[in-house]
Amino acid sequence: MPRIALIVEDSDAAASTLEVALARIAGLNSACVAGGHDALEYLNGPDGAHVCAVLTDLNMPGMDGSELIANMRSADRYREMPIIVISGSPEPGISAHVLSLGANAFFSKPFSPAAVCSKLEELLRA
């Protein structure tokens, strides 16, 4: 089974943009869920073992991206998994905040799909 990048995004447009961009990375498939609770359910489900990275928005209904990152980093299984945050949050200091929670990278919306792919490939090689 190929590796999976899990996209956690409640905007269909942003999720589709990421899916198209990630399709260019050889050997990588993507799966999409709409929020943090769905992401944890996916990670703990049958396909969760194939997830190699998570790309998440911050502002989502239910469990937001910050809570998802904290949840993942508190579990040994996900402590080292690359997490990329892509958010339109106007909050000052949001980039530093998510990095302090354990995210590996932060991109503001609108984002460059090529830059996100490049960073993901770098994190997966590390």
Secondary structure per residue as TSV (DSSP state, phi and psi in degrees):
chain	resnum	aa	ss	phi	psi
A	1	M	-	360.0	134.6
A	2	P	-	-70.2	164.0
A	3	R	E	-69.7	151.3
A	4	I	E	-122.9	133.0
A	5	A	E	-99.1	121.8
A	6	L	E	-90.9	119.3
A	7	I	E	-97.3	121.7
A	8	V	E	-112.7	100.8
A	9	E	-	-155.7	128.3
A	10	D	S	-90.2	-4.8
A	11	S	-	-96.8	117.6
A	12	D	H	-58.9	-38.5
A	13	A	H	-63.9	-46.8
A	14	A	H	-65.9	-40.9
A	15	A	H	-62.7	-43.3
A	16	S	H	-63.5	-42.5
A	17	T	H	-58.6	-44.3
A	18	L	H	-66.1	-41.8
A	19	E	H	-59.0	-45.3
A	20	V	H	-63.7	-43.9
A	21	A	H	-64.1	-45.1
A	22	L	H	-69.6	-22.4
A	23	A	T	-62.2	-19.0
A	24	R	T	-79.5	-10.3
A	25	I	S	-88.7	117.3
A	26	A	T	-60.1	136.0
A	27	G	T	76.1	11.5
A	28	L	E	-122.2	127.4
A	29	N	E	-105.9	167.7
A	30	S	E	-130.8	154.6
A	31	A	E	-133.8	148.3
A	32	C	E	-121.6	138.1
A	33	V	E	-133.1	160.4
A	34	A	S	-95.2	-5.8
A	35	G	S	-167.8	176.4
A	36	G	H	-61.6	-42.6
A	37	H	H	-61.8	-43.9
A	38	D	H	-63.3	-36.9
A	39	A	H	-63.3	-46.3
A	40	L	H	-65.1	-37.3
A	41	E	H	-62.4	-43.7
A	42	Y	H	-64.0	-47.3
A	43	L	H	-61.1	-33.4
A	44	N	T	-92.3	0.7
A	45	G	S	-91.4	-171.2
A	46	P	T	-62.6	-31.2
A	47	D	T	-89.7	-6.4
A	48	G	G	-58.7	-32.2
A	49	A	G	-65.9	-19.7
A	50	H	G	-94.0	-5.2
A	51	V	E	-74.2	126.8
A	52	C	E	-110.9	-10.7
A	53	A	E	-164.6	155.9
A	54	V	E	-125.3	132.8
A	55	L	E	-116.3	116.6
A	56	T	E	-129.3	146.7
A	57	D	-	-80.3	169.8
A	58	L	S	-100.9	-50.4
A	59	N	-	-88.7	99.7
A	60	M	-	-138.7	154.7
A	61	P	S	-67.0	154.6
A	62	G	S	75.1	-124.0
A	63	M	S	-82.5	122.4
A	64	D	-	-84.4	177.5
A	65	G	H	-63.0	-36.4
A	66	S	H	-62.2	-44.2
A	67	E	H	-64.8	-39.0
A	68	L	H	-61.4	-46.6
A	69	I	H	-60.4	-47.1
A	70	A	H	-59.5	-43.5
A	71	N	H	-60.2	-47.2
A	72	M	H	-64.7	-44.0
A	73	R	H	-70.9	-17.3
A	74	S	T	-85.0	-8.9
A	75	A	S	-103.6	127.1
A	76	D	G	-50.9	-39.9
A	77	R	G	-59.9	-30.6
A	78	Y	G	-113.5	7.3
A	79	R	T	-59.5	-35.0
A	80	E	T	-102.4	-3.7
A	81	M	S	-67.0	131.8
A	82	P	-	-61.5	133.0
A	83	I	E	-126.3	123.9
A	84	I	E	-114.1	128.9
A	85	V	E	-101.4	132.6
A	86	I	E	-127.9	110.9
A	87	S	E	-141.3	149.4
A	88	G	-	-97.6	13.9
A	89	S	-	-62.0	127.0
A	90	P	-	-84.5	-0.5
A	91	E	-	-59.4	126.1
A	92	P	T	-65.5	142.4
A	93	G	T	77.9	8.6
A	94	I	H	-64.6	-36.9
A	95	S	H	-61.0	-49.3
A	96	A	H	-62.2	-37.8
A	97	H	H	-61.8	-50.3
A	98	V	H	-69.0	-32.4
A	99	L	H	-67.2	-35.6
A	100	S	H	-68.9	-26.5
A	101	L	H	-75.5	-19.1
A	102	G	T	123.2	3.1
A	103	A	-	-66.9	151.6
A	104	N	S	-92.2	-21.4
A	105	A	E	-159.4	156.6
A	106	F	E	-134.6	133.4
A	107	F	E	-128.3	137.0
A	108	S	E	-87.0	145.7
A	109	K	S	-85.0	140.9
A	110	P	S	-68.2	145.1
A	111	F	-	-115.1	161.9
A	112	S	-	-92.3	111.2
A	113	P	H	-55.5	-37.1
A	114	A	H	-64.7	-40.8
A	115	A	H	-66.1	-39.7
A	116	V	H	-64.1	-45.8
A	117	C	H	-61.5	-42.9
A	118	S	H	-61.2	-45.2
A	119	K	H	-65.6	-41.9
A	120	L	H	-61.7	-45.0
A	121	E	H	-61.1	-40.0
A	122	E	H	-62.5	-45.2
A	123	L	H	-66.0	-36.5
A	124	L	H	-72.4	-27.1
A	125	R	H	-76.2	-28.5
A	126	A	-	-65.2	360.0
